[in-house]
Amino acid sequence: NGITGDVLSGKESGDEVHLGILQQWFGIHWWNSREVALLITLVLVMLPLVLYRRVESLKYSSAISTLLAVAFVAICSGLAIVALVQGKTQTPKLVPRLDYQTSFFDLFTAVPVVVTAFTFHFN
């Protein structure tokens, strides 16, 4: 739900603000706050999916999610190829950069995403 909340309603950390899709489209209102967006997503998307009695009933939603994942990879690959051709890419960092502003615990910001991915991947 963290990723969904960040994408739909953005994220605010300190003096840095990243607007989400709903806030960019409609402006900042109470109904597109993180809590309301997650509640609506839970009720309209997740709840109907968990109410099925048989797992076989999820074959269509699973197919849609697979097609969306393939579309995401295709779009990202296309954007990467365009950036390579235009020369807008940078050399990726192979090791994290540690300086006086970086805390040791900043290295673990991806742990929840990785743990969730490995935990639910086999399902």
C-alpha positions as protocol buffer text, in pm:
chain_id: "A"
residue {
  index: 1
  type: ASN
  ca { x: 0 y: 0 z: 0 }
}
residue {
  index: 2
  type: GLY
  ca { x: 300 y: 229 z: 38 }
}
residue {
  index: 3
  type: ILE
  ca { x: 375 y: 230 z: -332 }
}
residue {
  index: 4
  type: THR
  ca { x: 9 y: 277 z: -422 }
}
residue {
  index: 5
  type: GLY
  ca { x: -18 y: 568 z: -178 }
}
residue {
  index: 6
  type: ASP
  ca { x: 299 y: 730 z: -314 }
}
residue {
  index: 7
  type: VAL
  ca { x: 183 y: 701 z: -676 }
}
residue {
  index: 8
  type: LEU
  ca { x: -175 y: 817 z: -618 }
}
residue {
  index: 9
  type: SER
  ca { x: -124 y: 1082 z: -350 }
}
residue {
  index: 10
  type: GLY
  ca { x: 245 y: 1163 z: -352 }
}
residue {
  index: 11
  type: LYS
  ca { x: 485 y: 1184 z: -64 }
}
residue {
  index: 12
  type: GLU
  ca { x: 603 y: 1461 z: 163 }
}
residue {
  index: 13
  type: SER
  ca { x: 935 y: 1429 z: 345 }
}
residue {
  index: 14
  type: GLY
  ca { x: 1068 y: 1736 z: 519 }
}
residue {
  index: 15
  type: ASP
  ca { x: 1072 y: 2028 z: 278 }
}
residue {
  index: 16
  type: GLU
  ca { x: 1056 y: 1800 z: -27 }
}
residue {
  index: 17
  type: VAL
  ca { x: 709 y: 1738 z: -175 }
}
residue {
  index: 18
  type: HIS
  ca { x: 628 y: 1496 z: -457 }
}
residue {
  index: 19
  type: LEU
  ca { x: 272 y: 1521 z: -588 }
}
residue {
  index: 20
  type: GLY
  ca { x: 86 y: 1204 z: -681 }
}
residue {
  index: 21
  type: ILE
  ca { x: -121 y: 1140 z: -992 }
}
residue {
  index: 22
  type: LEU
  ca { x: -449 y: 1247 z: -831 }
}
residue {
  index: 23
  type: GLN
  ca { x: -298 y: 1569 z: -696 }
}
residue {
  index: 24
  type: GLN
  ca { x: -141 y: 1654 z: -1031 }
}
residue {
  index: 25
  type: TRP
  ca { x: -468 y: 1596 z: -1216 }
}
residue {
  index: 26
  type: PHE
  ca { x: -718 y: 1749 z: -973 }
}
residue {
  index: 27
  type: GLY
  ca { x: -516 y: 1962 z: -729 }
}
residue {
  index: 28
  type: ILE
  ca { x: -470 y: 1906 z: -357 }
}
residue {
  index: 29
  type: HIS
  ca { x: -802 y: 1822 z: -187 }
}
residue {
  index: 30
  type: TRP
  ca { x: -909 y: 1614 z: 113 }
}
residue {
  index: 31
  type: TRP
  ca { x: -1048 y: 1337 z: -109 }
}
residue {
  index: 32
  type: ASN
  ca { x: -715 y: 1269 z: -281 }
}
residue {
  index: 33
  type: SER
  ca { x: -514 y: 1247 z: 38 }
}
residue {
  index: 34
  type: ARG
  ca { x: -311 y: 932 z: 98 }
}
residue {
  index: 35
  type: GLU
  ca { x: -557 y: 782 z: 347 }
}
residue {
  index: 36
  type: VAL
  ca { x: -866 y: 835 z: 133 }
}
residue {
  index: 37
  type: ALA
  ca { x: -693 y: 711 z: -184 }
}
residue {
  index: 38
  type: LEU
  ca { x: -579 y: 393 z: -7 }
}
residue {
  index: 39
  type: LEU
  ca { x: -925 y: 336 z: 141 }
}
residue {
  index: 40
  type: ILE
  ca { x: -1093 y: 373 z: -199 }
}
residue {
  index: 41
  type: THR
  ca { x: -835 y: 141 z: -358 }
}
residue {
  index: 42
  type: LEU
  ca { x: -893 y: -114 z: -83 }
}
residue {
  index: 43
  type: VAL
  ca { x: -1272 y: -105 z: -114 }
}
residue {
  index: 44
  type: LEU
  ca { x: -1298 y: -88 z: -494 }
}
residue {
  index: 45
  type: VAL
  ca { x: -1006 y: -311 z: -599 }
}
residue {
  index: 46
  type: MET
  ca { x: -886 y: -539 z: -321 }
}
residue {
  index: 47
  type: LEU
  ca { x: -1213 y: -622 z: -143 }
}
residue {
  index: 48
  type: PRO
  ca { x: -1391 y: -759 z: -452 }
}
residue {
  index: 49
  type: LEU
  ca { x: -1089 y: -975 z: -533 }
}
residue {
  index: 50
  type: VAL
  ca { x: -1069 y: -1134 z: -189 }
}
residue {
  index: 51
  type: LEU
  ca { x: -1443 y: -1211 z: -178 }
}
residue {
  index: 52
  type: TYR
  ca { x: -1423 y: -1479 z: -449 }
}
residue {
  index: 53
  type: ARG
  ca { x: -1482 y: -1829 z: -314 }
}
residue {
  index: 54
  type: ARG
  ca { x: -1252 y: -2002 z: -562 }
}
residue {
  index: 55
  type: VAL
  ca { x: -900 y: -1903 z: -665 }
}
residue {
  index: 56
  type: GLU
  ca { x: -978 y: -1994 z: -1026 }
}
residue {
  index: 57
  type: SER
  ca { x: -1203 y: -1689 z: -1040 }
}
residue {
  index: 58
  type: LEU
  ca { x: -895 y: -1468 z: -1029 }
}
residue {
  index: 59
  type: LYS
  ca { x: -764 y: -1585 z: -1367 }
}
residue {
  index: 60
  type: TYR
  ca { x: -889 y: -1275 z: -1549 }
}
residue {
  index: 61
  type: SER
  ca { x: -751 y: -1027 z: -1297 }
}
residue {
  index: 62
  type: SER
  ca { x: -424 y: -1220 z: -1301 }
}
residue {
  index: 63
  type: ALA
  ca { x: -412 y: -1203 z: -1680 }
}
residue {
  index: 64
  type: ILE
  ca { x: -476 y: -828 z: -1670 }
}
residue {
  index: 65
  type: SER
  ca { x: -201 y: -776 z: -1414 }
}
residue {
  index: 66
  type: THR
  ca { x: 42 y: -978 z: -1626 }
}
residue {
  index: 67
  type: LEU
  ca { x: -44 y: -773 z: -1936 }
}
residue {
  index: 68
  type: LEU
  ca { x: 1 y: -450 z: -1739 }
}
residue {
  index: 69
  type: ALA
  ca { x: 341 y: -570 z: -1616 }
}
residue {
  index: 70
  type: VAL
  ca { x: 446 y: -648 z: -1973 }
}
residue {
  index: 71
  type: ALA
  ca { x: 321 y: -306 z: -2086 }
}
residue {
  index: 72
  type: PHE
  ca { x: 520 y: -142 z: -1804 }
}
residue {
  index: 73
  type: VAL
  ca { x: 838 y: -322 z: -1911 }
}
residue {
  index: 74
  type: ALA
  ca { x: 779 y: -228 z: -2276 }
}
residue {
  index: 75
  type: ILE
  ca { x: 722 y: 140 z: -2193 }
}
residue {
  index: 76
  type: CYS
  ca { x: 1026 y: 155 z: -1963 }
}
residue {
  index: 77
  type: SER
  ca { x: 1241 y: -18 z: -2223 }
}
residue {
  index: 78
  type: GLY
  ca { x: 1123 y: 223 z: -2492 }
}
residue {
  index: 79
  type: LEU
  ca { x: 1199 y: 524 z: -2273 }
}
residue {
  index: 80
  type: ALA
  ca { x: 1543 y: 381 z: -2190 }
}
residue {
  index: 81
  type: ILE
  ca { x: 1623 y: 325 z: -2557 }
}
residue {
  index: 82
  type: VAL
  ca { x: 1513 y: 679 z: -2646 }
}
residue {
  index: 83
  type: ALA
  ca { x: 1728 y: 818 z: -2362 }
}
residue {
  index: 84
  type: LEU
  ca { x: 2026 y: 613 z: -2480 }
}
residue {
  index: 85
  type: VAL
  ca { x: 1988 y: 736 z: -2838 }
}
residue {
  index: 86
  type: GLN
  ca { x: 1957 y: 1098 z: -2725 }
}
residue {
  index: 87
  type: GLY
  ca { x: 2257 y: 1062 z: -2492 }
}
residue {
  index: 88
  type: LYS
  ca { x: 2066 y: 1157 z: -2177 }
}
residue {
  index: 89
  type: THR
  ca { x: 2176 y: 857 z: -1972 }
}
residue {
  index: 90
  type: GLN
  ca { x: 2427 y: 851 z: -1690 }
}
residue {
  index: 91
  type: THR
  ca { x: 2655 y: 573 z: -1578 }
}
residue {
  index: 92
  type: PRO
  ca { x: 2473 y: 374 z: -1309 }
}
residue {
  index: 93
  type: LYS
  ca { x: 2621 y: 360 z: -960 }
}
residue {
  index: 94
  type: LEU
  ca { x: 2732 y: 7 z: -880 }
}
residue {
  index: 95
  type: VAL
  ca { x: 2795 y: 75 z: -511 }
}
residue {
  index: 96
  type: PRO
  ca { x: 2612 y: 317 z: -282 }
}
residue {
  index: 97
  type: ARG
  ca { x: 2774 y: 655 z: -229 }
}
residue {
  index: 98
  type: LEU
  ca { x: 2849 y: 711 z: 138 }
}
residue {
  index: 99
  type: ASP
  ca { x: 2925 y: 1063 z: 252 }
}
residue {
  index: 100
  type: TYR
  ca { x: 2864 y: 1270 z: 561 }
}
residue {
  index: 101
  type: GLN
  ca { x: 2497 y: 1328 z: 470 }
}
residue {
  index: 102
  type: THR
  ca { x: 2411 y: 961 z: 424 }
}
residue {
  index: 103
  type: SER
  ca { x: 2299 y: 759 z: 722 }
}
residue {
  index: 104
  type: PHE
  ca { x: 2373 y: 388 z: 740 }
}
residue {
  index: 105
  type: PHE
  ca { x: 1999 y: 323 z: 770 }
}
residue {
  index: 106
  type: ASP
  ca { x: 1933 y: 498 z: 436 }
}
residue {
  index: 107
  type: LEU
  ca { x: 2073 y: 186 z: 271 }
}
residue {
  index: 108
  type: PHE
  ca { x: 1768 y: -8 z: 392 }
}
residue {
  index: 109
  type: THR
  ca { x: 1498 y: 203 z: 227 }
}
residue {
  index: 110
  type: ALA
  ca { x: 1439 y: -64 z: -38 }
}
residue {
  index: 111
  type: VAL
  ca { x: 1409 y: -352 z: 210 }
}
residue {
  index: 112
  type: PRO
  ca { x: 1024 y: -338 z: 241 }
}
residue {
  index: 113
  type: VAL
  ca { x: 982 y: -350 z: -137 }
}
residue {
  index: 114
  type: VAL
  ca { x: 1231 y: -635 z: -179 }
}
residue {
  index: 115
  type: VAL
  ca { x: 1084 y: -837 z: 109 }
}
residue {
  index: 116
  type: THR
  ca { x: 731 y: -793 z: -25 }
}
residue {
  index: 117
  type: ALA
  ca { x: 840 y: -890 z: -376 }
}
residue {
  index: 118
  type: PHE
  ca { x: 1018 y: -1207 z: -262 }
}
residue {
  index: 119
  type: THR
  ca { x: 744 y: -1300 z: -15 }
}
residue {
  index: 120
  type: PHE
  ca { x: 455 y: -1278 z: -260 }
}
residue {
  index: 121
  type: HIS
  ca { x: 635 y: -1365 z: -582 }
}
residue {
  index: 122
  type: PHE
  ca { x: 558 y: -1736 z: -563 }
}
residue {
  index: 123
  type: ASN
  ca { x: 185 y: -1670 z: -515 }
}
